[in-house]
Every structure is written in C-alpha cells, then in structure tokens.
Amino acid sequence: MLRSVLRFAKARGYIARVPEGLPRLKPIGQCILEIPTDEEVERILAAASGSQRLAFGLMAYAGLRPNEVRGLRRRDVRLRWEGE
C-alpha cells in the first residue's frame, strides 16, 4: 500500500521521487492451506487456555478467521452451553 501512495504522490508532484531501498515485496503465488485434522484440533483445544480454547473453537468449527474472532463482541455471540 505504501508503494501505491508513494507512486500517487510522485505522479501528483507532491514528492520529487519515490524513495529507493524499500523492502522487497513477497512474491505472489498460490498457497496451499493445510487444514488440521480433527485429532490435531482436539490436541490444540486440550492444550489451550479458556479464552484461547474459545477462539480456536470458533475458528475450527465456525470457520472464522483470526481477525474475525478478534472483532467479535459479546453481543455478537450467543453461546449455548451443555444442558441448555
């Protein structure tokens, strides 16, 4: 994103030139996701603390991404506990 802003600023004349020596971008390519097995998920949940267990459970069973879990608020979720 920074590169885009710098190119825009150069094109509009806000800066004389784009700075040199910026870090290289990661190459774009396909990434194969490794989905954990049910046994791996169970081991992760068993080793996690309470809040971590809840977050990992939401990611594993509800398909949420880490940023989506962090963005949740209490009012967004109604959990049913065993016995309800």
C-alpha positions, 0 to 999 in steps of 0.5 A, a space after each residue: 500500500 505504501 508503494 501505491 501512495 508513494 507512486 500517487 504522490 510522485 505522479 501528483 508532484 507532491 514528492 520529487 521521487 519515490 524513495 529507493 531501498 524499500 523492502 522487497 515485496 513477497 512474491 505472489 503465488 498460490 498457497 496451499 492451506 493445510 487444514 488440521 485434522 480433527 485429532 490435531 484440533 482436539 490436541 490444540 483445544 486440550 492444550 489451550 487456555 479458556 479464552 484461547 480454547 474459545 477462539 480456536 473453537 470458533 475458528 475450527 468449527 465456525 470457520 472464522 478467521 483470526 481477525 474475525 474472532 478478534 472483532 467479535 463482541 459479546 453481543 455478537 455471540 450467543 453461546 449455548 452451553 451443555 444442558 441448555 
